[in-house]
Amino acid sequence: MTEQAQQQRLAKLQSLDGSVKGGLVVSCQPVEKGPLDDDEVVLRLAQAALHGGACAVRIEGAARVARVRQGISAPVIGIVKRDLPDSPVRITPLQEDVQALVAAGADVIAVDATARQRPDSVRDLLVAIHASGAVAMADCSSLDDARAAAALGFDIVGTTLSGYTGGEVPAEPDYELLAALSREHPRVMAEGRYNTPEQAAKAITLGAWAVTVGTAITRTESVASWFSSALDRS
């Protein structure tokens, strides 16, 4: 990493600590191939989230990051999702994904940091992110994942993948993992099944640096199904 890239990253981190810490990040990722799965709609979702009090957004896809970047000034966490034939890793698995997100204007780049078979190592992805001057976020499934990511030098660790690497997906957020991570790392993103304001607030009391909410805000189909199912059971 060049000195210029290091200074860019540190400046972004300082800015994030001032604007994002203790706040809400909205993941604007509509249901794939659903009615809201459109670049212009995602931009509107991001703008609406910011009007409602969010301090940053999480966006999937380099082209979509670029479109959102044109329409907002708030921090953008960028990811690329891929379905690979030889790896279960989906979130930003390739260094070329990192480069595309950097070019699109992402301030933070999040990658799957789990200990699973992958095309590019977590270390190589981190090096590519930091070399660009961007902030690196590790999407983790466990305390071991997060400790390994922190040892490598990731700036943010998240509970994003807890419950999503095998077996039945829990209904509640992983508060235990969040609390454990918050005792060890200064920037922990609470993410994964935070579907109510009360759950988000609890995350902050447990030490989260910030909280990412997605489905409950930007996936209308999912939220409508919650209500519909409740009515069907009544």
Protein Blocks (a to p, Z undefined) as FASTA:
>chain_A
ZZklmmmmmmmmmmmmmmmgopacddddddehiaklcfklmmmmmmmmmmnopabdcdeh
jklmmmmmmmpcbdcddddddddfkbcbfghpbfklmmmmmmnopabdcddfbdcddfbd
fklmmmmmmmnopacddddfbfklmmmmmmnopabdcfklgoiagcjddfbdcfklmmmm
mmmpcbdcdeehiabfklmmmmmmnopabdcdfklmmmmklmmmmmmmmmmmZZ
